[in-house]
Amino acid sequence: MPRARQEIDQVPDGLAEETERAVRQSGALPLRRIKPAQGALSRRAQGLLLETLARRGLERTARALRVPLRDQVAALLAGGAPIATAALRKQLAGVESAAELKLVVRDLVRAGRAALVMRAGKEHIAARDGALLSREQVAHIADVARKLARLAASARARAGQPPRTLLRADILALLDPARRGLDAGDADGDPVALVIAAVRERIDPTTGLAFVPEVARALDGRLAGDALRAALVGAARSGLVELRPESGVELLTPADAAMCPRGPDGSPLSWLRLVDEGRP
């Protein structure tokens, strides 16, 4: 009869590092797969290993060791695009239940690290990078929508009556103030809207471009440094603006270059255009 292999009572050298690396690469690792090549760990050794990994920021569930769900969701949101909450679980590793994930989403929203937004009637979770409407702005949009609906209803065809339509000026009279309200935003709650409003005032009518350092100087005292660069990147991720590099770094002063966000190659993005302006 073969002899049972003796359990290992100490954590082998390198096992904690190897396990952490595997968990961070995959997001989660079943507990049954956490074992050294030499044999099974004793309960004492398992406890020591899991305690070490917990100190390194990993999270244990009943069946797996995982990167904390909050960190996994935050990493997904860092990509810039909102994610449908109904599809969120499929993009995460080691989720125990839908109820657990719901609590994680709620906690991220309450902590100000994420926001719930509606897109095409479906709930999404998004990063709080500035491209969000305040409650007041949503209420204003709802009011505009009601007024537009009443106008449209007034032009509805009636039996036996000649057709009716609307004046473009009447529609723009409702839409233009709404758009200005969205662009103006709030310096504390909507930095992207603040940037967009400043950009509109500094666009070159010939090229359709605005110089980022000029926008930055216009916002001095309200938005600057990392917050300004984050708002510019947020606007670009949301498809509101297109950031463009300088034709030559030597054309920028060090102070101007410091105001600009950086491209993938590290070059300063010193020009931008509003995507909805229809410029090439």
N, C-alpha and C positions, 0 to 999 in steps of 0.2 A: 504494500500500500504506500503510495507516494507521501512524503512528508509535506505538511502545510508550510508555505513560505512564511517566515517570521515577519511580523509587521515592523515597519521602520518608525522609530520613536523620535527621530530628529528630522527637521526639514533639510533635505539635501541642499548643498550649495547650488545656487543658480536657479532653483525651482521657482522661487517667488518671482524673479525677473522674467523667467521663461513664461510663467503663467500670466503675468501682467501683460506681457507683449501679445500673447495669444488673445487675451480678452479684449485689449484695445484694438486689435486688428479686426476682430469679428463682431465686437460689440457685446458679446456674451459667450460664455462657455459653460456647458453642462457640468455640474459638480462631479459626475461620475468620470469625466475625462481629466480631472485634475489629479494626476498621480505620477510619481517618478518612474523611470524605467526599472529601478531596482526592485520595485514591489509596492505593496499597499502601505499607506500611511496609517499609523495608529490614530486613535481619536485625539490624543494629545497633540500629535504632529499636525493633524488636520486643523485643529483649533489654532495652533501657532501660525500656520500658513495663512489661514483666512484672516486672522487678526492683522498680520503683516500687510496683506493685500487691502484690507479695509483702511489701514493708515495711509495707503497710497491712493486712496480715493475711489476704490472699487466698491461695489454694492452686492451683497449676497441676498438671494431669494431662496425659496424652498428647493428649487431645482437647478439654479445656475448662479454663476458669478458674472456680473455685468458692469459695464460703464453705467453710472447712474442715468436714469431715464431723462432727468432734467438736462444733463449734459448732452445726451444724444439729441434731444429735441433742439437745444440751443445750437448745436453744431449744424443741424439741418437748416435751421432758419438763417444761419450765417451765410448760406448760399444766396439769399436775397429774395427768392420767390416764396409767396405764401403757399401753404400746404393744406389741402382739404383735411379737416379733422377726421372724416370718415376713412381716409386712406393713410392716416398717420401711423397706425399700428404696423402696417406692412413694411414701413421703412425703418422700424426700430428692432432692436434685438433684445430678447430676454423679457418681454412684457408678460406679466403673469395674468392680467385680466384687463378687460375694458374699463372697469371701475377704477383700477389703479392708474391707468393712463389718463382718465378723466380728471383725477385728483392732481396729477402732475401738471396737466394743462392749466387747470384752475390756479395752482400755486404760481406758475410762471407768469400768468396774467396779473395776479394780485401783487406779485413782486415787481411788476413793471418791466419784466424781461421779454414779454410777448404780448400780443393783442389778438383778440378774436375779431375777424372781419368777415363780411358777407360778400360773396362774389357769385353772380348768376344764381342767387337764391340758396347757395350752399355755404356752410360755415367753414372758414379757413383759420389757421393760426399763422400769424406773421410776426416778424421782428419789429420792434419799436425803433425804426430807423428814421422816422419823420414823415413818411408818406401816408399818414393816417389823418382822418378827419376828427375834429373835436365833437363833443355832443352838440354844441351850439351849431356847428357847421352842418351836422346831419339834420338837425331840426330845421335849419334854413333851407336845405335841399328839399326836405319833405314839403315845406311850405311852397317852394317854387313848383314842385311837381303837382301839387293840388291846383295851383293857379293855371299851369299849362293844361292840365286835364279839363278844367272848366272852359278854357279857350277852345280846345279841340272839340269839346262837346257842343259848343255854341255853333260850330261850323258843320255839324253833322247834317247830312242830307235829309230832307223832309219830303214826304210823299206829296207830289203835285206842286212842289216849289222849285224854283231855279237853284242850281248849285251855289254854295257859298264857300269861301275860303278865308284865310287870315292874312294879315299884313306881316311881312318879315320884320318890320320895325317893332311891332308889338311883341313878337317873340324875343327879339334881341333885347328889348327893354326889360324882360324878365331874366334872360340868361346872362347878360353882361354883368349886372350887379352880383349875381350869384358867382360868376367866375372870378370877379375881383375879390369877393369875400373869401373864396378858396385860396386865391393866390396870396392875399395879405396874411392869412393865417394868424398864428399867435407865436410870439418869439419863444415862449417857454414850451408850448405844447406841439408846435408844428414847424420845426426849423426848415423843413424842405419847402413849405409854402412861403416862408420868409425869404429864402434864397430865390425862389422862382419870381417873386414880386420884384426883387432887386435886379434880377437878370433882365426882366422885361424893360426896365428903365434904362438899361445900358447896352442894348443890342445895337450894333452898327447896322443901319438900314440897308447898306449896300451888300454886306457879306452875311448878315443874319447871325453874326457871332458876337459874343460878349467875352471880355478879358477877365479871367477869374480873379486876378489881384485887384482889379477895379471893383468887382462885386464885393470882394472881401473888405476893401476899405470903406465901401458904402455901408457895410453892416457892422463896422467897428463899434464895439460897446454893446451890441445885441447878440452877435454870433461871431466867434473867432476860433482860430486854432483847430484842435481836433474836432470840435463840434461843427465847425464850418465844413471841414473836409468830409466828415461823416454825412452831413446833409447833402453835399454835392454827389457823393457816391450813392446815397439813398435815392436821390432824384434820378440818377443814371440807371440804377437797377430797376426803378419803377417805370422806365421808358419815357420819363418826362424831358430829359435832356440827353444830349450826346456830348461827352467830354472828348476833347482833342488835344494832342500834344503840341508843344511849341516846335516850330520848324528847326530850331537850334537852341540848345541849352544856353549857349553863350549869349543869347539875346535877352535872357532873364537875369535880373539882379538877384543876388542871394535872398534878399528879403521877399521879392515877388515869388521866387521858386518855393520858398517855405510856406506860402499861403496855398499852394496848389496840391490837390490829391495826386497820387502817383499811379502810373500805369503798371501793367504786369512786368515791364522791363525796368521799372524804377524811374522812368522819365516823368517830369512834371506835366500834368494835364492842365494847361494854362488857358485853353479856349473852350467855349461851350456854345451850343445852340439849343434852342427849345425845339423839341421834336415836332410839336404841333404847329410850328411856324411855316412848315412846308419848304424850308430852304434845302439846297443840296448839301 
